[in-house]
Amino acid sequence: DTSVPRITELVPGSPKSFDDAVLDGFKRALKTLRGITGLKVKDQRCRVEEGKIVEFRVTLEVIFILES
């Protein structure tokens, strides 16, 4: 029986911080994916309006094992 790792990508955002965006994405992934073994932050971006940062966004890879 071999386990098969898979990766799915999420782009969560937060008005507070990059850390908060990562945690939000992780919490959302936990609701739909089982067997999560890791996370990788691929990218960080900020959305700016009227000279202010209004959202912190991350591109998050969620690594999980497919169940057989």
Secondary structure, DSSP 4 states (H G I P E B T S, - for coil): ---EEEEEEE--EESS-HHHHHHHHHHHHHHH-SSEEEEEEEEEEEEEETTEEEEEEEEEEEEEEE--
